Amino acid sequence: MLGAIIGDIVGSIYEFNNIKSKDFPFFSRRCEYTDDSILTIATADWILHGGFEAKEDISQFYYRYATKYPSPLGSYGSMFIQWVNKVRHGIVKPYNSCGNGSAMRVAPVGWAYTSIEDTLNNAKISTSCTHNHPEGIKGAQATAACIFWARQGKSKDEIRKEIEHVFGYDLSMSVDDIRPRYSWEGLDGIGNGGICQDSVPQAIICALDANDFEDAIRNAISIGGDSDTIGCITGSIAEAFFGIPDNIRDKGMGFLPSELKTIVDEFEQKYGCR
């Protein structure tokens, strides 16, 4: 799952300052982890300490992490902040979001389960406490499925066909096709780069078109739009295809505080991400 965190960190400084090029410093000194990394680690913590055994409601993990880390770079989404405030007062109710926050935090689900059925079911569980819109659930499930199928050794072509068939996403474009046409307003300015249906397919393509892990992240940042979240989704899938080079892994972990590193280490040791 560290691939998601690295994609988030690398993309953190380009979210509101898009760069339409793959030629940029991979780790800038200004990079930081954002809410994408925090909530991805919350998902891992739930799987480690709530999901399999106690079956503790995942919403409590998202609430605890959001209140413990209240001011990440770029902040949390406004609807998620409102949700946290309601949970604080005992109101746990999803808000029908199709935002790509569901897909950016789902990576651990793609690593933890041994069947596609359990993967899809737990992706839905991780999503539905906030993003219960069908498109929000679909975006998370498609991301987790890519990770699962890559772990199982399916080829990029096989995964492309599966995603198109099961989820109805059009993955026919290349990164070079997408780059000049994509922005925060989606493809050709007629969408919304912050929602699953206008960002998850592009993020998947960035991973499928890559030659290695670093190339996948560079693809993701280069198309613009919601750069940290697209980087996060792409990185989560690219890790399952390519692994992460040790130098990039060590550098990425260096951005995290020790308590977040501990969860990442525990998760990777248990579920064999390395």
C-alpha positions, 0 to 999 in steps of 0.5 A: 500500500506504500505505493499509494502514499508515495503517489500522494506525496509526489503529487502533493505540490501539484494538486493546485499547480498542475504540471503537464510534463513527466520531467519534474523532481520526483521528491521535492523538498516541499512535498508532504503526505496529505489526507490521502495518505492519512486515510489510506493508513486508517484503512490499513489500521482497520484491516489490521485491528478491526476489519478481520477480528473485532469487525469495528465500524471503519467509520470510527477509524476514519474519524480517529485519524481525521481528528488526530491529524486535522490539518494535512497539506491541502486539508480534507474535503469539505463534505468529509469535514462536515461528516467528521463533525457529525460523527463527533456528535454521534451522527454516523451517516454517509453523504452520497458522495462520488468523490475520488476520496473513496478510491484514494484510501482503498489500497490496503483492501486490494492487498489484504484479501484472497478472493475478488469477492472479498476484495470487492465487498470490503472495498464497498464497506470501506467506502459506504460509510461516507461515499455511498453513491454508486459511482463512489463505490464503483471507483473504490472497487475498480481500484481495489480490483486492479490491485488484487488482479495485478497481485494474482499475476493478470496481465495489463491487457487482461486487467484492462478488459476486466475493468472495462467489462465489470465496471464499464470504464473506458480505458482505451486512451493512452496517457499521451492522449489524455494529457492535453485534454485533461484538467480539474474539469475532467476530460475536455473540460466537461466533467469534474476531476474530483469525482471517481468517474472523471479520475479513476479511469485516468489513474488506472490508465496511468498505471497500465501504460507505465514501464515501472513504478516511477514511470507510473507516478510520473504519468499520473502527475503529468496529466494534471487535475487532482494530482495527489489523488490521481498519483495515490490511486495510480501508485497503489496499482503500480506497486502491485504490478512493479513493486517499489524500488528500495530508494523510492521506498525509503525516501517515501517512508521518510516523509511519514511520522513514526506512528504512521510508519508503524502501521505501514510496516505492520501491514506490509509484514502481515500482507506481504506487500514487499 
